Amino acid sequence: MAAPYFVIPGNHDRHARLRAAFDDHAYLPAEGPINWVIDDFALRIIGLDTVVPGKSHGELAPETLAWLDETLAGSDKPTLIGLHHPPFPTGILGMDRIKCLNDADLQPISARHPHVVRLVAGHHHRPVQTTWGGTLCQIAPGVAHQVVLNFTDREMAEWVLEPPAMLIHRWSPETELITHNTYIRDYGGAKPFRLDPDYPGKD
């Protein structure tokens, strides 16, 4: 069975083209910011549009912020929020200049809704984690190149061909949300561990 997937716009996307490419995705709004909510699972999923046409950085429009606050207030179900541009600084200054710039508007909304269990983003092409806005926040690694881990001040970040990877999120009522960073290159298959001869057993 094919897994369902949901799309949010990134800085290289154009709204009209994204809607046309995914015209069978009924959850995508026909006009305005591409914000949506999926309520079909035990974990609620919200997608936010941070795209500023013609710009690399992101921002959340006032109508997006108001919609998010109202949507979060409408249910206390555990919720994951996804957006392309991270709203928090990472120390990679070339990328932080083009993050979601009005993070101060989003932070109190997230903080006053404790059922937001995770905020996930992309854009920076590196696995990064922090706590922000009352929840755990993660940036997914790139599925192609990664951004160089460099904390020195430079106008633009640089990229490097480190292994492609992605985040896999697993939800269950017992464990809640657990995230794995997994590489997507072929490394030759699984190999069994071998115990030292003086190990008493496989305990």
HELIX and SHEET records of a PDB file:
HELIX    1   1 HIS A   15  ALA A   21  1                                   7    
HELIX    2   2 PRO A   62  ALA A   73  1                                  12    
HELIX    3   3 LEU A   93  ASP A   96  1                                   4    
HELIX    4   4 ASP A  103  ALA A  111  1                                   9    
SHEET    1   A 6 TRP A  36  ILE A  38  0                                        
SHEET    2   A 6 ARG A  44  LEU A  48 -1                                        
SHEET    3   A 6 THR A  79  LEU A  83  1                                        
SHEET    4   A 6 VAL A 116  ALA A 121  1                                        
SHEET    5   A 6 THR A 135  ILE A 139  1                                        
SHEET    6   A 6 VAL A 128  TRP A 132 -1                                        
SHEET    1   B 2 GLN A 146  VAL A 147  0                                        
SHEET    2   B 2 TRP A 159  VAL A 160 -1                                        
SHEET    1   C 2 ALA A 165  SER A 172  0                                        
SHEET    2   C 2 GLU A 176  TYR A 183 -1                                        
END                                                                             
